Amino acid sequence: MSAADLHCSDGPVSSMPGSLHELPAGTPCDRHPNRPAVKRMQGETDSFGAEYLCLCQPCVDKIRAHELAMRTVEQYCEWHRGMGVDVRPHRDFEEGAAGRLYDVCGKCRRKELDRLDEELVNDRAWDDWPD
């Protein structure tokens, strides 16, 4: 893996921002060049690909703590076009595994899962019909 490959994907990815990826031993932290990086963290992601940061453990921990704290802050949800909490990047599964990311609140993600569960139950009901 070349140095350029460490910071940018080669095309679309199905993983989400914040996901952690392996990296070659000896890679320095992007924020603290004197420290070894332990993981590549996926950052900006769109339908063309993703950017990554090579981070030491204190940097990973700091970013994770910030992400957790932001879950309690009201932010704009693109699905219901209003403010909500626990807003995170989310894909509409109908747009594919590498489709656009939306900022979606926890309530909207829960509604989507409930709707999909209901569809599965209704689809299974047809399996019981005689041929």
Secondary structure, DSSP 4 states (H G I P E B T S, - for coil): --HHHHHB-SS--SS-TT-EE---TTPBPSS-TTSB--EEEEEEEETTEEEEEEE-HHHHHHHHHHHHHHTTS-EEETTTTEEESS-EEEE-GGG-TTS-EEEE-HHHHHHHHHHHHHHHHHHHHHHTS--
